[in-house]
Amino acid sequence: MIGADQAVDFDRLDDELRRAPALAPELFRKVIERGGARLLLLRQAGKTVRIDRLVEAGAWTDAAFALIDLELPAWKLRRLVYEDGEWHCALSRQPNLPVAFDDSVEASHEALPLAVLRAFVEARRRSSTVPATISAVPQVQPAPDQMICCDNFA
């Protein structure tokens, strides 16, 4: 579960991303340090070489999506739209559900990589507050007084 300090940290990080005119290596490192709990362990295992190379090359959008793939593998890109001078990025755990039923996160910014990172921070916040055992299939408990046989005897 998310603590009060971590919630404030996510708020500050999102605010910093929202106010930034462009992405810089220092800001990307902050996102990794504050929002990348898994990534720090993966770095020790040598699995973050791709992200490091993308950051060195200044490929910010690709680096942001690689960060999402490593840190939040259950979250997928649902929507990415440029509208009215802003990029709108939506991430979802279940992108195949109709929008009305989906519990996605959305963020926007004038710069594409910053919109993606803001959505990452919100997804990271949501992942910290929701238990990890979420099932896409609703669990139904049988009523003890009503038994139904579903076998086909034909």
HELIX and SHEET records of a PDB file:
HELIX    1   1 ALA A    4  ARG A   19  1                                  16    
HELIX    2   2 PRO A   25  GLY A   35  1                                  11    
HELIX    3   3 ALA A   37  GLN A   44  1                                   8    
HELIX    4   4 VAL A   49  ALA A   57  1                                   9    
HELIX    5   5 TRP A   60  GLU A   71  1                                  12    
HELIX    6   6 VAL A   99  PHE A  101  5                                   3    
HELIX    7   7 LEU A  112  THR A  129  1                                  18    
SHEET    1   A 3 LYS A  76  GLU A  83  0                                        
SHEET    2   A 3 GLU A  86  SER A  92 -1                                        
SHEET    3   A 3 VAL A 105  HIS A 109 -1                                        
END                                                                             
